[in-house]
Amino acid sequence: MKTIHAILLIALAAALLRASDSLAQSPLLDSRLKGFDEYMRKLLQDWNAPGVGVGIVVSNKVAFARGFGYRDYGKKLPFTPKTLCPIASNTKLFTTVAAGLLVKEGKLEWDKPIRDSVPAIRFFNDELNHTVTLRDMLAHRTGITRHDTIWYKSDFTRKELFDRLRYMEPKEPLRQLLLYNNMMFAAAGYIIELSSGKTWEQLVREQILAPLEMNSTVYAISDMTNAPDFGVPYTERRDSKEIYRIPYYEDTAGMGPAGAIISNVEDMSHWLIALMNDGQFSGKQILPPEILRATLEPAIALPNSEGETRGFWELLNASYGMGRRIASYRGHLLTYHGGALDGFYSQVSFMPQEQLGVIVFVIGRHCSSLINTVTYGIYERLLDLSLTPWNERKLEIYQKSKKADTEARAKAGAGCIADTKPSHPLETYVGDYENPAYGLLKIGIKQGQLQFGFHRIRLPLSHFHYDRFDTPDDEQDGKWSVNFGTNPQGDVDRATMSLDEAEATFIRKPESLDASMLQQLAGGYESPTGSKFRVALQEDRQLYLLNPGEPQSKLLPYRGLKFHVKDFSDLTFEFIMENGRAVALKQSDPAGEYINKRTGP
């Protein structure tokens, strides 16, 4: 029976290969794609789309590669198969395969706690530290949601992002729900560096891009724009049909492993050929087939969201492997992944059993859903299926969404309470506020108006009501709302913002004291009752209260010579100076003040 089964499998594989080979032949492919050019021109017109690039791979051959519309809408330069565009999250499968090469070498493990291989990694709690695996990270099943505001438009290095994992609190139990997380892929890139001694960029270039002859593929926008053929980001105004140019997203160094690769239809067809042929390209074994199979193993299920919410049931029972999704499209197995980054969108997919692959690049945020519309339409044509009205469906959704968003913005601010004013003079809000995960929120002042500075975003702040200040609703950077808070002493000491996944509180950074001043404050003190204690400057360059028989308490810098302690915000300690020397430590709380006299060094 095993022999018969094997013969049947070989025969089936041969039949599929013959079918794909015959499809690759021009007459049949041309027949299946009859009317496709006209269809694409209609899509561009319906969507006011700047440009689209399309590639089709059949078996191990590029069967179709063409651009539609413009790679540079302003200069009316045509989109071509050589047009370089950021592929964004389609980078993730490259990172997964690169990690797989280290798994093959025995330097990493898919399914053992990642800390066994990389002791430097830290998560939010010990449970995650002892259980999270590399597969969990690459399958978005850590239970930690995305927190993209940590890295978006920030200057954080890859190591700094890696170190911030410890501040990302899980929202769900481990391995229960797919919560997409770019930070985990940035961390995976740093893990690759720690484990291989090479940067993520070096390893991917040497082990994947170069052997696959992806010679035009780069990592940086500056390298892209030095090439002769590259895409320029344009999109549609949110309240009109005007197409306008937007800035490139260039802050990709830290997040490179999650989305920095820049490529074109020609180069990506080499990658797709290798994926579709067990790692072989141009007659050579480039990628280990066991690694590619591992990325396809379903790691966590996805809901049938479009079916349940909109009645679109063509794509069914999707799951996420590592760096890519797997689903059934109208009864045909499909593996795919999308990419999205400030004006550039992509979809890379193939049907393993039919040996058909499709690459779609799109310029324009407003027409990003074309990556799916075009992809599904091509498969339906190549498989000789009836055509699903994806364009009509998605266009209706977009038009309704645009109308609803415009109407919603017109009603912004309806909750404003009139005739209120800030609790403090504007100057007292100025300062740096810090969150351990998200970094610095900088509040400045210019010509009597507060200024908002977060990562690379700079906008003015206007008073909304009470201690809430809002930025304008910027077309690119959005609208930000900052609510300031005070401590029991009445000082502005924190700022809260709703970010990508939850509210985050930023604590005002205290004024810093130099080491010589801290040394002067350290010494012996005596309470009003005669109890002696010490203020000590320890190795972390922080002052601590040391009372015999009690846990030490860190004095947290607050303002000038005032300090807080962690557990009581209404308790302050202020050093009293005379002739440049600390002579007492004043302790204040709601019940009163106590003077602790200096007794010695």
HELIX and SHEET records of a PDB file:
HELIX    1   1 LYS A    2  ALA A   24  1                                  23    
HELIX    2   2 SER A   26  ARG A   32  1                                   7    
HELIX    3   3 PHE A   36  TRP A   47  1                                  12    
HELIX    4   4 ALA A   88  THR A   91  5                                   4    
HELIX    5   5 LYS A   92  LYS A  104  1                                  13    
HELIX    6   6 ILE A  114  SER A  117  1                                   4    
HELIX    7   7 ASP A  126  THR A  131  1                                   6    
HELIX    8   8 LEU A  134  LEU A  138  1                                   5    
HELIX    9   9 ASP A  148  ILE A  150  5                                   3    
HELIX   10  10 ARG A  158  ASP A  163  1                                   6    
HELIX   11  11 ARG A  164  TYR A  167  5                                   4    
HELIX   12  12 ASN A  182  SER A  196  1                                  15    
HELIX   13  13 TRP A  200  VAL A  204  1                                   5    
HELIX   14  14 ARG A  205  LEU A  209  3                                   5    
HELIX   15  15 ILE A  221  THR A  225  1                                   5    
HELIX   16  16 GLY A  256  GLY A  259  1                                   4    
HELIX   17  17 VAL A  265  MET A  276  1                                  12    
HELIX   18  18 PRO A  289  LEU A  296  1                                   8    
HELIX   19  19 SER A  305  ARG A  310  1                                   6    
HELIX   20  20 ARG A  365  CYS A  367  5                                   3    
HELIX   21  21 LEU A  370  LEU A  382  1                                  13    
HELIX   22  22 TRP A  390  ALA A  410  1                                  21    
HELIX   23  23 LEU A  426  TYR A  429  5                                   4    
HELIX   24  24 ALA A  515  LEU A  521  1                                   7    
SHEET    1   A 9 LEU A  77  PRO A  78  0                                        
SHEET    2   A 9 LYS A  61  ASP A  72 -1                                        
SHEET    3   A 9 GLY A  51  VAL A  58 -1                                        
SHEET    4   A 9 LEU A 356  ILE A 363 -1                                        
SHEET    5   A 9 PHE A 344  MET A 351 -1                                        
SHEET    6   A 9 HIS A 332  LEU A 341 -1                                        
SHEET    7   A 9 ARG A 325  TYR A 329 -1                                        
SHEET    8   A 9 LEU A 315  TYR A 320 -1                                        
SHEET    9   A 9 ILE A 300  ALA A 301 -1                                        
SHEET    1   B 2 CYS A  85  PRO A  86  0                                        
SHEET    2   B 2 ILE A 262  SER A 263 -1                                        
SHEET    1   C 2 TYR A 234  GLU A 236  0                                        
SHEET    2   C 2 ILE A 243  ARG A 245 -1                                        
SHEET    1   D 2 GLN A 280  PHE A 281  0                                        
SHEET    2   D 2 LYS A 284  GLN A 285 -1                                        
SHEET    1   E 9 ILE A 457  PRO A 460  0                                        
SHEET    2   E 9 GLN A 449  PHE A 454 -1                                        
SHEET    3   E 9 GLY A 439  LYS A 446 -1                                        
SHEET    4   E 9 GLY A 431  ASN A 435 -1                                        
SHEET    5   E 9 GLU A 503  ARG A 508 -1                                        
SHEET    6   E 9 VAL A 492  SER A 498 -1                                        
SHEET    7   E 9 SER A 481  THR A 486 -1                                        
SHEET    8   E 9 ARG A 468  ASP A 470 -1                                        
SHEET    9   E 9 SER A 462  HIS A 465 -1                                        
SHEET    1   F 9 SER A 553  LYS A 554  0                                        
SHEET    2   F 9 LEU A 543  LEU A 546 -1                                        
SHEET    3   F 9 LYS A 532  LEU A 537 -1                                        
SHEET    4   F 9 GLY A 523  GLU A 526 -1                                        
SHEET    5   F 9 GLY A 592  GLY A 600 -1                                        
SHEET    6   F 9 ARG A 581  ASP A 589 -1                                        
SHEET    7   F 9 PHE A 568  GLU A 578 -1                                        
SHEET    8   F 9 LYS A 562  VAL A 565 -1                                        
SHEET    9   F 9 LEU A 556  ARG A 559 -1                                        
END                                                                             
